[in-house]
Amino acid sequence: MTLLTIWLGTLIAGIGSVWIAAWLSFGVLSRYTQHMLSLAAGALLATAFLHLLPEAFEGQVGAQGLFMTLLLGLVFFFLLDKAELWHHGHEHHHGGGHGHEHHHGGAHGDGHHYGEAHGHAHHHHGHDHAHAPTGAGKWALLAGDSVHCFGDGILIASAFMADFSLGVLAALAVLAHEVPHHMGDLVVLRQDSDSRQTAIVKVSLAGAVTALGGTVGYVLVDALHDYLPYFLVVASSSFIYVALADLIPQLQKRLSARETAAQVTWLAVGMGMVMLVSQLAAQHR
């Protein structure tokens, strides 16, 4: 039964996020997608600090060992980021024949793109494209997505193995932060000859790898059940790193008071969403 819930949670997070991203990217709500960054950051931080870490510290493992795991986890995901295997801010600059660059993070305020926005428009993060990505570039993007989704699946499985409601929260947090990530991927893939449907299918296949990660996570955690608190702390370090290193920096642009208030509001909505789901789950135990 636990494995079935893990499969369901990982598929919702992995593939459901692609479908939501497609709906937002190609629908009338595309102008509001920048708010997803704030919502995702709030959901990730609330899940890590209010649920995953407290659950880990309820075990019999010493606090020093768990804090060391948290520290090493943050360093580990930083190194994965440097290797471009865990990075959410894939920055794809492409002329697309329109005479201007699209920044994969809404640098022009259109909300269609998702990526780094550190306050300077000329900060290039290592893979700039003057034109639409080549076939090899597209497959490299999808391969990186698959690696990341596989890791997300392991993290979700760890949460479900600890507690059902914790797994639901982890799956929702992953869903929230994968939506803007997949929106960027869909935009990049469509710059080439891919149709909308083809781009959605390709990114959905990468998202489906989350279920494979969930299966591997189930086997690992089941075999190493005594180390479950450490798995939860590693999941926390992933959520914290993504929120603070990828999402929050994109929200630190100089904005008007109204735009800043909107960011704070959506950040609070993300946190509130996690707390609401947690309370509902607790009432139905």
C-alpha positions as CSV (number, residue, x, y, z in Angstrom):
1,M,0.0,0.0,0.0
2,T,2.8,2.4,0.8
3,L,4.5,1.7,-2.5
4,L,1.2,2.5,-4.3
5,T,0.9,5.9,-2.5
6,I,4.5,6.6,-3.4
7,W,3.8,5.9,-7.0
8,L,0.6,8.1,-6.9
9,G,2.4,11.0,-5.1
10,T,5.5,10.9,-7.4
11,L,3.4,10.7,-10.6
12,I,1.2,13.7,-9.5
13,A,4.3,15.7,-8.6
14,G,6.3,14.6,-11.7
15,I,3.7,14.5,-14.5
16,G,1.0,16.7,-12.9
17,S,3.5,19.5,-12.6
18,V,4.1,19.3,-16.4
19,W,0.5,19.5,-17.2
20,I,-0.1,22.5,-14.9
21,A,3.0,24.1,-16.4
22,A,1.6,23.6,-19.9
23,W,-1.7,25.1,-18.8
24,L,-0.1,28.1,-17.4
25,S,2.5,28.5,-20.2
26,F,0.0,28.3,-23.0
27,G,-3.1,29.6,-21.3
28,V,-4.5,33.0,-20.3
29,L,-2.9,32.8,-16.9
30,S,0.6,32.9,-18.2
31,R,1.1,36.5,-17.1
32,Y,0.7,35.4,-13.5
33,T,3.2,32.6,-13.5
34,Q,6.0,34.6,-11.8
35,H,4.0,34.3,-8.6
36,M,4.6,30.5,-8.7
37,L,8.2,31.2,-7.7
38,S,7.1,32.8,-4.5
39,L,4.5,30.2,-3.8
40,A,7.0,27.4,-4.4
41,A,9.6,28.9,-2.2
42,G,7.1,29.3,0.7
43,A,5.9,25.7,0.2
44,L,9.4,24.3,0.2
45,L,10.6,26.2,3.3
46,A,7.5,25.4,5.3
47,T,7.7,21.7,4.4
48,A,11.4,21.5,5.3
49,F,11.3,23.5,8.6
50,L,7.8,22.7,9.9
51,H,7.5,19.1,8.9
52,L,10.5,17.2,7.6
53,L,13.1,18.4,10.1
54,P,10.8,18.1,13.2
55,E,9.9,14.5,12.0
56,A,13.6,13.7,11.7
57,F,14.4,15.0,15.2
58,E,11.7,13.0,16.8
59,G,13.8,9.9,16.1
60,Q,16.5,8.5,18.3
61,V,19.3,10.0,16.3
62,G,21.4,12.7,18.0
63,A,20.9,16.3,17.0
64,Q,24.6,16.8,16.1
65,G,24.5,14.0,13.6
66,L,21.4,15.4,11.9
67,F,22.7,18.9,11.7
68,M,25.9,17.6,10.2
69,T,23.8,15.7,7.7
70,L,21.9,18.9,6.9
71,L,25.1,20.8,6.4
72,L,26.6,18.1,4.2
73,G,23.3,17.8,2.3
74,L,23.4,21.6,1.4
75,V,27.0,21.2,0.2
76,F,26.1,18.1,-1.8
77,F,23.2,19.9,-3.6
78,F,25.5,22.9,-4.2
79,L,28.0,20.5,-5.9
80,L,25.2,18.9,-8.0
81,D,24.1,22.4,-8.9
82,K,27.6,23.2,-10.1
83,A,27.5,20.1,-12.2
84,E,24.1,21.3,-13.5
85,L,22.3,18.2,-12.3
86,W,20.1,19.9,-9.6
87,H,19.7,23.4,-11.0
88,H,16.3,24.8,-11.4
89,G,17.4,28.1,-13.1
90,H,18.4,26.7,-16.5
91,E,19.1,29.9,-18.2
92,H,18.4,29.7,-21.9
93,H,19.0,32.8,-23.9
94,H,17.7,32.6,-27.4
95,G,17.2,35.2,-30.0
96,G,14.5,33.2,-31.8
97,G,14.6,35.7,-34.6
98,H,12.9,38.4,-32.7
99,G,15.9,40.6,-32.2
100,H,15.9,40.4,-28.4
101,E,16.8,37.9,-25.7
102,H,14.3,36.0,-23.7
103,H,15.5,35.3,-20.2
104,H,14.3,32.1,-18.7
105,G,13.2,33.9,-15.6
106,G,10.9,36.7,-16.6
107,A,13.6,39.3,-16.9
108,H,11.3,41.2,-19.2
109,G,8.4,40.8,-16.8
110,D,6.3,38.6,-19.1
111,G,6.2,35.7,-16.6
112,H,6.7,33.1,-19.4
113,H,10.2,32.2,-18.6
114,Y,11.9,30.9,-15.5
115,G,15.5,31.2,-14.5
116,E,18.1,33.3,-12.8
117,A,17.4,37.0,-12.2
118,H,20.0,38.3,-9.9
119,G,19.6,42.0,-10.6
120,H,21.8,42.2,-13.6
121,A,20.5,41.3,-17.0
122,H,23.9,40.5,-18.4
123,H,24.7,37.7,-15.9
124,H,25.0,34.6,-18.0
125,H,25.0,31.3,-16.1
126,G,27.2,29.2,-18.4
127,H,24.9,28.0,-21.1
128,D,23.8,30.8,-23.4
129,H,22.2,30.1,-26.7
130,A,22.1,32.6,-29.5
131,H,19.4,30.6,-31.1
132,A,17.0,27.8,-30.3
133,P,18.7,24.7,-28.7
134,T,20.1,22.1,-30.9
135,G,18.8,18.5,-30.8
136,A,21.7,17.6,-28.5
137,G,21.0,20.6,-26.3
138,K,17.3,19.6,-25.9
139,W,18.2,16.0,-24.9
140,A,20.8,17.3,-22.4
141,L,18.1,19.5,-20.9
142,L,15.7,16.5,-20.7
143,A,18.5,14.3,-19.3
144,G,19.1,16.9,-16.5
145,D,15.4,17.0,-15.8
146,S,15.3,13.2,-15.5
147,V,18.2,13.1,-13.0
148,H,16.5,15.8,-10.9
149,C,13.1,14.1,-11.0
150,F,14.7,10.8,-10.0
151,G,16.1,12.5,-6.9
152,D,12.8,14.1,-6.2
153,G,11.2,10.7,-6.3
154,I,13.6,9.4,-3.6
155,L,12.9,12.3,-1.4
156,I,9.1,11.9,-1.7
157,A,9.4,8.2,-1.0
158,S,11.5,9.0,2.2
159,A,8.7,11.3,3.4
160,F,5.9,8.7,2.7
161,M,7.9,6.0,4.5
162,A,8.0,8.2,7.6
163,D,4.3,9.3,7.6
164,F,1.5,9.5,5.0
165,S,0.7,13.2,5.6
166,L,4.4,14.0,5.4
167,G,4.6,12.3,2.0
168,V,1.6,14.3,0.8
169,L,3.3,17.6,1.9
170,A,6.6,16.6,0.2
171,A,4.8,15.7,-3.0
172,L,2.9,19.0,-3.0
173,A,6.1,20.9,-2.3
174,V,7.9,19.2,-5.2
175,L,4.8,19.8,-7.4
176,A,4.9,23.6,-6.6
177,H,8.6,24.1,-7.4
178,E,8.5,21.9,-10.5
179,V,5.8,23.9,-12.2
180,P,7.9,27.0,-12.9
181,H,10.8,24.7,-13.8
182,H,8.8,22.8,-16.4
183,M,7.3,26.0,-17.7
184,G,10.8,27.1,-18.7
185,D,11.6,23.7,-20.3
186,L,8.4,23.9,-22.4
187,V,9.3,27.3,-23.6
188,V,12.8,26.3,-24.6
189,L,11.7,23.1,-26.4
190,R,9.1,25.0,-28.4
191,Q,11.8,27.4,-29.7
192,D,12.9,24.6,-31.9
193,S,10.6,22.6,-34.3
194,D,8.7,20.9,-31.4
195,S,5.0,21.3,-31.4
196,R,3.2,22.1,-28.2
197,Q,2.1,18.5,-27.8
198,T,5.5,17.1,-28.5
199,A,7.2,19.4,-26.0
200,I,4.6,18.4,-23.3
201,V,5.1,14.7,-24.0
202,K,8.9,15.0,-23.8
203,V,8.9,16.9,-20.5
204,S,6.2,14.5,-19.2
205,L,8.4,11.5,-19.9
206,A,11.2,13.2,-17.9
207,G,8.7,13.9,-15.1
208,A,7.7,10.3,-15.0
209,V,11.2,9.4,-13.9
210,T,10.0,10.7,-10.5
211,A,8.1,7.4,-10.0
212,L,11.2,5.4,-10.8
213,G,13.0,7.4,-8.1
214,G,10.2,6.8,-5.7
215,T,10.5,3.0,-6.3
216,V,14.2,3.1,-5.7
217,G,13.7,5.3,-2.6
218,Y,11.1,2.8,-1.2
219,V,13.6,-0.1,-1.6
220,L,16.4,1.9,0.0
221,V,14.5,3.3,2.9
222,D,12.9,-0.1,3.6
223,A,16.3,-1.7,3.7
224,L,17.8,1.1,5.8
225,H,14.8,2.0,7.9
226,D,17.0,2.9,10.9
227,Y,18.5,5.7,8.8
228,L,15.1,7.2,7.9
229,P,15.8,10.4,10.0
230,Y,18.9,11.0,7.8
231,F,16.8,10.6,4.6
232,L,14.4,13.2,5.9
233,V,17.2,15.6,6.7
234,V,18.6,15.1,3.2
235,A,15.2,15.8,1.7
236,S,15.0,19.0,3.9
237,S,18.4,20.1,2.6
238,S,17.2,19.7,-1.0
239,F,14.1,21.8,-0.3
240,I,16.0,24.5,1.5
241,Y,18.7,24.7,-1.1
242,V,16.3,25.0,-4.0
243,A,14.3,27.7,-2.2
244,L,17.2,29.8,-1.0
245,A,19.7,29.3,-3.9
246,D,17.3,29.1,-6.9
247,L,13.9,30.6,-6.1
248,I,14.5,33.4,-3.6
249,P,17.4,35.1,-5.6
250,Q,15.0,35.4,-8.5
251,L,12.6,37.4,-6.2
252,Q,15.3,39.8,-5.1
253,K,15.0,42.2,-8.0
254,R,14.2,45.8,-7.3
255,L,10.4,46.0,-7.6
256,S,7.7,48.5,-6.7
257,A,6.1,48.3,-3.3
258,R,3.0,46.7,-4.9
259,E,5.0,44.0,-6.6
260,T,7.0,43.3,-3.5
261,A,3.8,43.0,-1.5
262,A,2.5,40.5,-4.1
263,Q,5.7,38.4,-3.7
264,V,5.4,38.3,0.1
265,T,1.7,37.5,-0.2
266,W,2.4,34.5,-2.5
267,L,5.3,33.4,-0.3
268,A,2.8,33.4,2.7
269,V,0.2,31.5,0.5
270,G,2.8,28.8,-0.1
271,M,3.5,28.4,3.6
272,G,-0.2,28.6,4.5
273,M,-1.0,25.9,1.9
274,V,1.5,23.5,3.6
275,M,0.1,24.3,7.0
276,L,-3.5,23.8,5.9
277,V,-2.8,20.5,4.3
278,S,-1.0,19.4,7.4
279,Q,-3.9,20.3,9.6
280,L,-6.4,18.5,7.3
281,A,-4.2,15.4,7.3
282,A,-4.0,15.5,11.1
283,Q,-7.7,15.7,11.5
284,H,-8.3,12.6,9.4
285,R,-5.8,10.4,11.2
